[in-house]
Amino acid sequence: MATTQAPPSRGVGAPEGPTARGQGAGTRAPRERARAFRRPARASGAALAGRTATWESPVTSYYLVGGVTLLLLLLGLVMVLSSSTISSIRVHGTPYAVFLDQAKFALIGLPLMFAASRLPVALYKRLAWPLLVGALGLQLMIFTPLALSEGGNTNWILIPGINQALQPSEFVKFALAVWLAAVLAAKRSLLGEVRHVLVPGVLVAAVSIALVLKGHDLGTALVLFALVAGALFAAGVPLRMFSVAGIAAVGAVALLTLSSQNRRDRVAAFLGLGAVDPQGLGFQTKHGLWGLGTGGLSGVGIGASREKWLYLPEAHNDFIFAIIGEELGLLGTVLVLALFGALAVGLMRIARRHPDPFVGIATGAVAAWILTQAIVNIGVVIGLLPVIGLPLPLLSAGGSALITTLVALGMILAFARSEPGAPEALLARRRALRRSLAVVARRGRHA
């Protein structure tokens, strides 16, 4: 009798074939998903490491300071053109007079900035004394018949032959920053003693500030105070000396304020003491705040300011920040603040990373100069400080201020180029750029 053979047994509880295959796939799936999740993690980690390497690159400071400087300069030229058209028509009969002057000074300042960025650090040390003597000689010319006065300040001289005004105190800022760096770096090991701090550094700085104050320019004198303080701090002068110097500086500013009726009136108007004439001392501040408030979030548009129609005095100069707020809105003012913040980061980075104490002190002095001036200018426009009369660096109209600021930042770029590892990194990038251009040129010939 024929028997039927039973199929092979799979065993008790054994899954069917398709189920078994599915189970194998199921055991592989978690591993695949885990690998998929780890891949983005590794990619993000590599990207973070790349960004960290870029930030720690020895040429980061060079590109950061240079890029921010050019952006502020470009924005300043646009806003000077926009804010000065009406006053230029009134005074010069053309809407472009003030802008063309500012563009001329920018075209002078940019090549000087480039040249300053190529000078070796050792040359700046050797130029410290000649720069100081030359700047103080220029400042002394405000006591000659060449002096010009405006708004109660005698802070300009007229260059014979070319009919061009020059502000010597702007050159004093640059010269004093370089000179203090050279002197304090040479005496760095002795700066724990008061006499070595005072002589010759603080003594010569005090003479320089006194010459500026003799022209009744308290605003520039305050910036010089900050510049000297920045240089001393970067040089490592003990903080206990700053407390005494701070008390003396506050006393001096109070005395200088009380000694001038115009300054007393401005401070009284700022503090709200007595009746404030909205058509007098309160006029400029009021219209500056109106300009900022009118701009809203995104502004009324470039060229559409109403305050520049002779309502806001010095719209293209001391109060250009108000026009930026009116035409570009809150976003425009935040952009300006962000750019100055980025500039501060770049300057502090150079001062911290460079091994030469001269570079650290000079960079600290220039940072204190530019950033203090920007903070005071913006503080005046938004009503936090009384009206002093300081331009916004790189943005306000003014030839002497623009040229000296560009040269000072060119010197900072020279310092950044001499950071450890920076010359080699810059050379490698130039070679890579030349190779890329050569490849493009060959492809262009074959096309």
C-alpha positions as CSV (number, residue, x, y, z in Angstrom):
1,M,0.0,0.0,0.0
2,A,1.4,3.3,-1.1
3,T,2.1,5.8,1.6
4,T,2.1,9.6,1.3
5,Q,5.3,11.2,2.5
6,A,4.7,14.1,4.9
7,P,6.4,17.4,4.1
8,P,9.4,18.3,6.2
9,S,8.5,19.7,9.5
10,R,9.4,23.3,10.3
11,G,9.3,22.6,14.0
12,V,6.9,23.8,16.6
13,G,6.2,27.5,16.4
14,A,8.5,28.0,13.4
15,P,7.4,30.9,11.3
16,E,6.4,30.7,7.7
17,G,9.0,31.5,5.0
18,P,7.8,35.0,4.2
19,T,7.6,35.8,7.9
20,A,11.1,34.6,8.5
21,R,12.4,36.8,5.7
22,G,10.4,39.7,7.1
23,Q,11.9,39.1,10.5
24,G,15.4,39.2,9.0
25,A,14.6,42.5,7.3
26,G,13.1,43.7,10.6
27,T,16.3,43.0,12.5
28,R,18.3,44.8,9.9
29,A,16.0,47.9,9.9
30,P,16.9,49.2,13.3
31,R,20.6,49.1,12.4
32,E,20.0,50.9,9.2
33,R,18.0,53.5,10.9
34,A,20.7,54.0,13.6
35,R,23.3,54.4,10.9
36,A,21.0,56.9,9.1
37,F,20.7,58.9,12.3
38,R,24.4,58.8,12.9
39,R,25.3,60.1,9.5
40,P,23.7,63.5,9.9
41,A,25.2,63.7,13.4
42,R,28.6,63.1,11.9
43,A,27.9,65.6,9.1
44,S,26.8,68.3,11.5
45,G,29.8,67.6,13.7
46,A,32.1,68.0,10.7
47,A,30.4,71.2,9.7
48,L,30.8,72.5,13.3
49,A,34.4,71.6,13.3
50,G,34.8,73.4,9.9
51,R,33.2,76.5,11.2
52,T,35.4,76.4,14.3
53,A,38.5,76.0,12.2
54,T,37.5,78.9,10.1
55,W,37.0,81.1,13.1
56,E,40.3,80.1,14.6
57,S,42.1,80.8,11.2
58,P,44.9,83.4,11.6
59,V,43.3,85.4,8.7
60,T,39.8,85.6,10.2
61,S,40.6,88.9,11.9
62,Y,42.0,90.4,8.7
63,Y,38.8,89.6,6.7
64,L,36.4,90.5,9.5
65,V,37.9,94.0,10.2
66,G,38.4,94.7,6.5
67,G,35.0,93.5,5.4
68,V,33.1,95.4,8.2
69,T,35.1,98.6,7.4
70,L,34.1,98.5,3.7
71,L,30.5,97.8,4.5
72,L,30.3,100.7,6.9
73,L,32.0,103.0,4.4
74,L,29.6,102.0,1.6
75,L,26.5,102.4,3.8
76,G,27.9,105.8,4.9
77,L,28.3,107.0,1.4
78,V,24.8,106.0,0.5
79,M,23.3,107.7,3.6
80,V,25.4,110.9,3.2
81,L,24.0,111.2,-0.4
82,S,20.5,110.6,0.8
83,S,20.6,112.9,3.9
84,S,22.5,115.8,2.4
85,T,20.6,116.5,-0.9
86,I,18.3,119.3,0.4
87,S,21.0,121.1,2.4
88,S,23.4,120.8,-0.6
89,I,20.8,122.4,-2.9
90,R,20.3,125.2,-0.4
91,V,24.0,125.9,0.1
92,H,25.7,124.8,-3.1
93,G,22.9,124.8,-5.7
94,T,23.4,121.1,-6.4
95,P,22.2,118.0,-4.5
96,Y,25.5,116.2,-4.8
97,A,28.0,118.7,-3.4
98,V,28.3,117.1,0.1
99,F,28.3,113.6,-1.3
100,L,31.0,114.3,-3.9
101,D,33.2,115.8,-1.2
102,Q,32.7,112.6,0.9
103,A,33.3,110.4,-2.1
104,K,36.5,112.4,-2.7
105,F,37.7,111.8,0.8
106,A,36.8,108.1,0.5
107,L,38.9,107.8,-2.7
108,I,41.8,109.4,-0.8
109,G,41.3,107.3,2.3
110,L,41.0,103.9,0.7
111,P,44.4,103.9,-1.0
112,L,46.0,105.2,2.2
113,M,44.2,102.5,4.1
114,F,45.6,99.9,1.7
115,A,49.1,101.4,2.0
116,A,48.9,101.4,5.8
117,S,47.8,97.7,5.8
118,R,51.0,96.8,3.9
119,L,53.5,98.5,6.3
120,P,55.4,96.4,8.7
121,V,54.8,96.7,12.5
122,A,58.4,97.8,13.1
123,L,57.8,100.9,10.9
124,Y,54.9,102.0,13.0
125,K,57.1,101.8,16.1
126,R,59.7,104.0,14.4
127,L,57.0,106.5,13.2
128,A,55.5,107.0,16.7
129,W,57.5,110.2,17.6
130,P,57.3,111.8,14.1
131,L,53.6,111.2,14.0
132,L,53.0,112.8,17.4
133,V,55.1,115.8,16.7
134,G,53.5,116.4,13.4
135,A,49.9,116.0,14.8
136,L,50.6,118.4,17.7
137,G,52.1,120.8,15.3
138,L,48.9,120.7,13.2
139,Q,46.8,121.2,16.4
140,L,48.8,124.3,17.3
141,M,47.8,125.9,14.1
142,I,44.3,126.5,15.5
143,F,45.9,129.4,17.3
144,T,47.0,131.0,14.0
145,P,45.1,133.1,11.5
146,L,44.4,129.8,9.6
147,A,42.0,128.7,12.3
148,L,38.3,128.3,11.5
149,S,35.4,128.3,14.0
150,E,32.0,126.7,13.9
151,G,29.4,126.2,16.6
152,G,31.6,127.7,19.2
153,N,34.5,125.3,18.5
154,T,37.8,126.4,16.9
155,N,38.9,123.0,15.7
156,W,39.6,123.5,12.0
157,I,42.3,125.1,9.9
158,L,42.1,126.2,6.3
159,I,44.8,124.9,4.0
160,P,46.0,127.8,1.9
161,G,45.9,127.3,-1.9
162,I,43.3,124.5,-2.1
163,N,40.6,126.1,0.2
164,Q,40.2,122.9,2.1
165,A,39.4,122.7,5.8
166,L,41.3,120.3,8.0
167,Q,40.5,119.1,11.5
168,P,43.9,118.5,13.3
169,S,42.4,116.8,16.3
170,E,41.5,113.8,14.2
171,F,45.2,113.3,13.4
172,V,46.0,113.7,17.1
173,K,43.8,110.6,17.7
174,F,45.8,108.5,15.4
175,A,49.2,109.8,16.4
176,L,48.5,109.5,20.1
177,A,47.3,105.8,19.6
178,V,50.6,104.9,17.9
179,W,52.8,106.9,20.2
180,L,51.2,105.6,23.4
181,A,51.5,102.0,22.1
182,A,55.2,102.5,21.5
183,V,55.9,104.1,24.8
184,L,53.8,101.8,27.0
185,A,55.1,98.7,25.2
186,A,58.7,99.8,25.9
187,K,57.9,100.4,29.6
188,R,55.5,97.5,30.1
189,S,57.5,95.9,32.9
190,L,57.5,99.2,34.8
191,L,53.8,100.1,34.6
192,G,53.1,98.9,38.1
193,E,54.6,102.2,39.3
194,V,52.6,105.4,39.0
195,R,55.6,107.5,37.9
196,H,56.3,105.3,34.9
197,V,52.6,105.5,33.9
198,L,52.5,109.3,34.2
199,V,55.8,110.0,32.5
200,P,55.9,110.4,29.6
201,G,52.6,108.7,28.5
202,V,49.9,110.3,30.5
203,L,51.7,113.7,30.7
204,V,52.0,114.0,26.9
205,A,48.4,112.7,26.5
206,A,47.2,115.4,28.9
207,V,49.0,118.1,26.9
208,S,47.4,116.8,23.7
209,I,43.9,116.8,25.3
210,A,44.5,120.3,26.7
211,L,45.3,121.6,23.2
212,V,42.1,120.2,21.9
213,L,40.1,121.7,24.8
214,K,41.7,125.0,24.1
215,G,39.6,125.0,20.9
216,H,36.5,124.3,23.0
217,D,36.0,120.8,21.5
218,L,34.8,118.8,24.5
219,G,33.5,115.9,22.4
220,T,36.8,115.1,20.8
221,A,38.5,115.6,24.2
222,L,36.2,112.9,25.7
223,V,37.2,110.5,22.8
224,L,40.9,111.2,23.6
225,F,40.2,110.4,27.2
226,A,38.7,107.1,26.2
227,L,41.6,106.4,23.8
228,V,44.2,106.9,26.5
229,A,42.2,104.7,28.9
230,G,42.0,102.0,26.3
231,A,45.8,102.1,25.7
232,L,46.5,102.0,29.4
233,F,44.1,99.1,30.0
234,A,45.6,97.1,27.1
235,A,49.1,97.8,28.4
236,G,48.1,96.1,31.7
237,V,48.2,99.2,34.0
238,P,46.8,98.1,37.4
239,L,43.1,98.8,37.8
240,R,43.6,100.7,41.1
241,M,45.1,103.5,39.0
242,F,42.0,103.7,36.9
243,S,39.8,104.5,39.8
244,V,41.8,107.6,40.7
245,A,42.1,108.6,37.0
246,G,38.3,108.1,36.6
247,I,37.5,110.3,39.5
248,A,39.8,113.0,38.1
249,A,38.3,112.7,34.6
250,V,34.8,113.1,35.9
251,G,35.8,116.1,37.9
252,A,37.5,117.6,34.9
253,V,34.5,117.1,32.6
254,A,32.2,118.6,35.3
255,L,34.5,121.6,35.6
256,L,34.7,122.1,31.8
257,T,30.9,121.8,31.5
258,L,30.3,124.4,34.2
259,S,32.8,126.7,32.6
260,S,30.8,127.1,29.4
261,Q,27.3,128.7,29.3
262,N,26.5,126.7,26.1
263,R,27.5,123.4,27.7
264,R,25.5,124.2,30.9
265,D,22.4,125.0,28.8
266,R,22.8,121.7,26.8
267,V,23.1,119.6,30.0
268,A,20.2,121.5,31.6
269,A,18.1,120.8,28.6
270,F,19.0,117.2,28.6
271,L,18.2,116.8,32.3
272,G,14.9,118.7,31.9
273,L,16.0,121.4,34.3
274,G,13.9,124.5,33.7
275,A,11.9,125.2,30.6
276,V,13.2,123.6,27.4
277,D,12.6,125.6,24.3
278,P,11.5,123.1,21.6
279,Q,12.7,125.6,19.0
280,G,16.0,126.1,20.7
281,L,18.3,123.5,22.5
282,G,15.6,120.8,22.4
283,F,15.1,121.2,18.6
284,Q,17.8,118.9,17.3
285,T,17.1,116.1,19.8
286,K,13.4,116.2,19.3
287,H,13.6,115.9,15.5
288,G,16.2,113.2,15.8
289,L,13.8,111.1,17.9
290,W,11.0,111.9,15.5
291,G,13.1,110.6,12.6
292,L,13.9,107.4,14.4
293,G,10.2,106.9,15.4
294,T,8.9,107.6,11.9
295,G,11.0,104.8,10.4
296,G,9.2,102.0,12.1
297,L,10.5,98.5,11.4
298,S,11.7,98.8,7.8
299,G,11.8,102.6,7.2
300,V,10.2,105.0,4.8
301,G,12.8,104.1,2.1
302,I,16.1,105.6,1.0
303,G,15.7,109.2,-0.1
304,A,12.2,109.5,1.5
305,S,13.3,111.1,4.8
306,R,11.2,114.1,5.8
307,E,13.6,115.3,8.6
308,K,16.4,116.0,6.1
309,W,14.2,118.8,4.6
310,L,16.1,121.2,6.9
311,Y,14.1,120.1,10.0
312,L,17.0,118.2,11.5
313,P,20.3,120.1,11.8
314,E,23.5,118.2,10.8
315,A,21.4,115.4,9.3
316,H,24.3,114.2,7.2
317,N,26.8,114.5,10.0
318,D,26.3,114.2,13.8
319,F,22.6,113.0,13.4
320,I,23.0,110.7,10.4
321,F,22.0,107.8,12.6
322,A,18.5,109.4,12.9
323,I,18.2,109.5,9.1
324,I,19.3,105.8,9.0
325,G,16.5,105.0,11.4
326,E,14.0,107.0,9.4
327,E,14.8,105.7,6.0
328,L,15.9,102.1,6.8
329,G,13.9,101.6,10.0
330,L,14.8,99.5,13.0
331,L,16.4,97.0,10.8
332,G,18.8,99.6,9.4
333,T,19.8,100.8,12.9
334,V,20.2,97.2,14.1
335,L,22.5,96.5,11.1
336,V,24.7,99.5,12.1
337,L,24.9,98.2,15.6
338,A,25.7,94.7,14.4
339,L,28.5,96.0,12.2
340,F,30.1,98.0,15.0
341,G,29.7,95.0,17.2
342,A,31.5,92.8,14.6
343,L,34.2,95.5,14.3
344,A,34.7,95.4,18.1
345,V,35.0,91.5,18.0
346,G,37.6,91.8,15.2
347,L,39.7,94.4,17.0
348,M,39.6,92.6,20.3
349,R,40.6,89.4,18.6
350,I,43.7,91.0,17.1
351,A,44.6,92.6,20.4
352,R,44.3,89.2,22.2
353,R,46.0,86.9,19.6
354,H,49.0,89.0,18.6
355,P,52.2,88.3,20.5
356,D,53.6,91.9,20.2
357,P,52.5,94.2,23.1
358,F,52.8,97.2,20.8
359,V,50.1,95.7,18.6
360,G,47.8,94.9,21.5
361,I,48.1,98.4,23.0
362,A,47.7,100.2,19.7
363,T,44.6,98.1,18.8
364,G,43.1,98.7,22.2
365,A,43.6,102.5,21.8
366,V,42.0,102.5,18.3
367,A,39.1,100.3,19.5
368,A,38.4,102.7,22.4
369,W,38.5,105.6,20.0
370,I,36.2,104.3,17.3
371,L,33.7,102.4,19.6
372,T,33.5,105.2,22.2
373,Q,32.8,107.7,19.5
374,A,30.1,105.5,18.0
375,I,28.5,104.8,21.3
376,V,28.4,108.6,22.2
377,N,27.1,109.6,18.8
378,I,24.3,107.0,19.0
379,G,23.6,107.8,22.6
380,V,23.1,111.5,21.7
381,V,20.8,110.7,18.8
382,I,18.5,108.4,20.9
383,G,18.4,110.9,23.7
384,L,20.5,109.1,26.3
385,L,23.3,111.8,26.3
386,P,23.3,115.5,25.8
387,V,24.2,116.9,22.4
388,I,28.0,116.9,22.2
389,G,28.9,117.1,18.5
390,L,30.7,113.9,17.5
391,P,30.4,112.2,14.0
392,L,29.5,108.6,13.6
393,P,32.8,106.8,12.4
394,L,32.8,105.9,8.8
395,L,29.2,106.9,8.3
396,S,29.0,110.7,9.0
397,A,30.2,113.3,6.5
398,G,33.6,114.7,7.3
399,G,36.9,114.3,5.4
400,S,39.5,114.5,8.2
401,A,37.6,112.0,10.4
402,L,37.0,109.6,7.5
403,I,40.6,109.6,6.3
404,T,42.2,109.2,9.7
405,T,39.7,106.4,10.7
406,L,40.5,104.5,7.4
407,V,44.3,104.9,8.0
408,A,43.9,103.7,11.6
409,L,42.0,100.6,10.5
410,G,44.6,100.1,7.7
411,M,47.2,99.9,10.5
412,I,45.0,97.4,12.3
413,L,44.9,95.3,9.1
414,A,48.7,95.4,9.0
415,F,48.7,94.0,12.5
416,A,46.2,91.3,11.5
417,R,48.4,90.3,8.5
418,S,51.3,89.8,10.9
419,E,49.5,87.5,13.3
420,P,51.3,84.1,13.7
421,G,50.4,82.0,10.7
422,A,48.6,84.8,8.8
423,P,51.4,85.5,6.2
424,E,51.5,81.9,5.2
425,A,47.7,81.6,5.1
426,L,47.3,84.7,3.0
427,L,50.1,83.5,0.6
428,A,48.3,80.1,0.3
429,R,45.0,81.8,-0.5
430,R,46.6,84.1,-3.1
431,R,48.2,81.0,-4.8
432,A,44.8,79.2,-4.8
433,L,43.2,82.2,-6.3
434,R,45.8,82.5,-9.1
435,R,45.3,78.8,-9.9
436,S,41.6,79.2,-10.0
437,L,41.9,82.2,-12.4
438,A,44.3,80.3,-14.6
439,V,41.8,77.4,-14.9
440,V,39.0,79.8,-15.8
441,A,41.2,81.6,-18.4
442,R,42.1,78.2,-20.0
443,R,38.5,77.2,-20.2
444,G,37.6,80.5,-21.7
445,R,40.2,80.1,-24.4
446,H,38.9,76.6,-25.3
447,A,35.3,77.7,-25.3
